[in-house]
């Protein structure tokens, strides 16, 4: 309509027609016809490109047909609605745009027909259109295949929210990149976490049975779960409520209504902070540098506790996960999930890695022989020690020691 008014000459004519067609499927037909100079046939295929400029070989700039982003945007809108847009033109006479949109129930899914859900789906589609993100139907088989490969390694997000619409919106926003678990109050969330630890939690504040503030406090004061990043969503935007959320241990506080990109970036940054822990762990000065990690105090305390337990008992040949479980007062499955979550290692791998780091520290000091270092690090099998040390440091213990002797 905008283009019709723009390019119709003085005393020209614009016709707008709506009709319902009953063919293979029930279809809404919208036709816009305007008189004027028309559009050359060879330019038709480019009309829906953004910022297309059709030079019709006329001297005046006003005679050039520009599309800007309007037609490209319109075409994507029509595509989202499962329709198509057609154009034809007769030079120096008229241009006809026709939009065909299916409007029968058989053309849409139950989810799309739901009066409560469809506005949320459409709003997300609009966001995708504006950002030129391809919809699933536009993806090539290769892209789909790569997503399937990615799926096994996706991080898990637990959404705790009592409103169905927000659940659906967040699921639609996040489910391609993350695995989603859902709960409708804090108590349900705790039951889910007993069986599976999520990588991040997104929770509303106001919920029945157990609200988000109480849930966050329970999560952050429990050694099994204190490491999980917690994002709090709420319609309350006052400073008092922000303080209440942050005092409960929340890593981030986002008031409703929120921009989808704000939430997506916050999730990404919190997960990146988790990766920094793994990066620090590859260094031999983890405990010394732990204060610089961008994590909460409870998580730092857990890291300190488990490393100190291993280091204090490093010579003990019986130092295994059972020993750590008793020291921390947690079960085998809880210790396994937590060490995997924080360090990316099983308890056994974590013990071995800290033993090897301790061995490397002793070798750098050059006080003991390699054999002495082996036993002082808790290894009772020298060949096993050599093999594992070389895997980690890409050199033998002896050569590692010599390298630091030469440096000093």
GIUR-V777816 format. One line per field, one symbol per residue. phi: phi as a letter, one per 30 degrees, with the letter a starting at -180 (. if undefined). psi: psi as a letter, one per 20 degrees, with the letter a starting at -180 (. if undefined). burial: # if it has 24 or more other ideal C-beta (glycine too) atoms within 12 Angstrom, else .. A space follows every 50 residues. Layout:
phi: ???
psi: ???
burial: ???
This chain:
phi: .dddddcddeidbbcbbcaccccdbdbdccbbbbdldibeedcedcecdd hdbcdcicddddddccchcedddddddddedicbbbbbaceibabbcbcc bdbcdddbdddddddddeddddddddddddchdddeddddeddddddddd edcddcccccacceddeddddddcddcbdccbbcaddddddddecbddda bcbdddbdibddddddddddccddbddddbcccaddcddedddeddddjd dabbdddcdeddddddddddddddddddddddddbeddcdddddbddddd ddddddddedddcddddcdbddddeddcibddddddddddddcibdeddd ddddeddddddddddhccdddddeddcjccbddddeddddddchadeddd ddeddddd
psi: gghghhjprpjaqpppppqppncgqpppoppopqqbiapqhiighihjqp kpoookkqhphiiqoqicighgggghghghjkaqpqqqqopkfrpppppo pqjqhiiqrhghiphhhhhggghhggggghjlpqrhhiqrhgggghhhhh hhjqqppopopipgghggghghhiihhqppqqqjrhghghgghhhporhq poqrgoqrfprhgggggggijphhiiippopppqipjqhghgggghhijp hqooqqqqpghggggggghhhhhhhhghghhiqjlgghjhhipmrrhghh ggggghhhggghkhhohjoahhghghhikrrghggggghhggijqrgghg ggghghhgghghhhhlhrrhgggghijjpjoghgggghghhhjkrqhghg ghghghh.
burial: ..##..##.....#............#############...##..##.. .#.#.#........###..################.#.#....####### ###........#....#..##..##.###.....#............... ....#########.##########.###.#######.###.##...#### #######..###########.#############......#..###.### ####.#.#.#..##.###.##.##..##.##..#.##..#..#.##.### .######.###.##....###.###..#.#...##########.#.##.# ##############.....#..##.####.....##.##..##..###.# #.......
